[in-house]
Amino acid sequence: MPKRLEKISEETIHKNPWTTYKHDKYIKPNGEEGDYFYFETQASVMIVPVLSDGRIALVLQHRYLLDKQSIEFPAGKAKEGQTNLDAAKSELQEETGFSTDDIVNVGVFAYAPAEVKNYCNVYIAQVSTQGSQMLDDSEDIEVLFRRPDEIEEMIKNNEILNGPTMATWALVRNHFIK
């Protein structure tokens, strides 16, 4: 079993409302001191909204760092004092216009455990009536509706490139693909 790295110190380099950039010193397996730089963020949520006809809602939005459109499941971060469940319901409504009381946590995954200290909680939500989106001023999101088999094809064809969306699909696909 690999040796656990021992933290010596932790320093915050920069903090903003979304993330904290940190620097830790630790002991390497060979006994020497090492440096580890990483981001720490609030808990994340990703929601798989399921309509009564079995189709699933996804969102299409421009991703600044990639400078391209990205197809994803609705997602976001818990705000200060907000539970993951409340964050999931809020992000679902904000990004898609759907609200629900039929929402279940089906798993969790680490976003990018070598670079980001964060977990993403995955929810499946049964939805019906779509209201208005409540986007912030940096968002322009289109809601798409796809069958589970179409999502499978979109991943195979590299139409869905978002890693957390693919991780979420890996957690939930057995609920839809038999």
Secondary structure by P-SEA (a helix, b strand, c coil): ccbbbbbcccccccccccbbbbbbbbbcccccccccccccccbbbbbbccccccbbbbbbbbbccccbbbbbcccccccccccaaaaaaaaaaacccccccccccccccccccccccbbbbbbbbbcccccccccccccbbbbbbbcaaaaaaaaaacccccaaaaaaaaaccccccc
